[in-house]
Amino acid sequence: MSAVVVGAGIVGSSVAYHLARRGVPVTLLEQGPAPATGVTQDVLDLVHVIEKLWAASRCFHAPADADAEDWIAVKAARILRGSARQAADEIRAEADHHKLTGDQRMAADKACQYLDNNADFVHYDRALAAGWPIASGVIEGAARHLIADRLDITGSRWSVPGAEALLILRAVISNDDFPAYWNFHIQAEHRRLHPGYGKANYKLAA
């Protein structure tokens, strides 16, 4: 078993640390530089890159222009293939070709600078090949469904053991593993309550 933890904040780092202590191979993903712990791989959230591309597209296309989506798709595909610097060079060249100056090309230049500054964190081709997530939307949605929808109920108070037990149960149900878990639980309880059941070696006596 291995684990991927998204977010190297206090909670994420703590989870990665405890998993690593238990011998579980961990990949800790963060969108910026993180300490060299031996379990960290920095990956910039793709959503942030797409936001910069949308802003840059306005330098070349009107807001209602459908071609803007195609422009973004081409640049995003290049970045996903691991050619972020090439994408930045193409955007600059396009701005030069259109003879954009000053404010006309500001968003395009900002997008290029963003890609250059984060060149070490946009190797999405490597991340995808390793099976790592490149955007946090799925994780954030799972956290809302699994945690917030139950633990954030108004007026609720939770102890750590109680919250952990509830989250484990919600995870089992969300993964459609409850029937298998319940069968296991019944068998485990039976063994706990009747530890000698089925193990006695009965002999006939006169």
Disulfide bonds with the S-S distance in Angstrom:
none
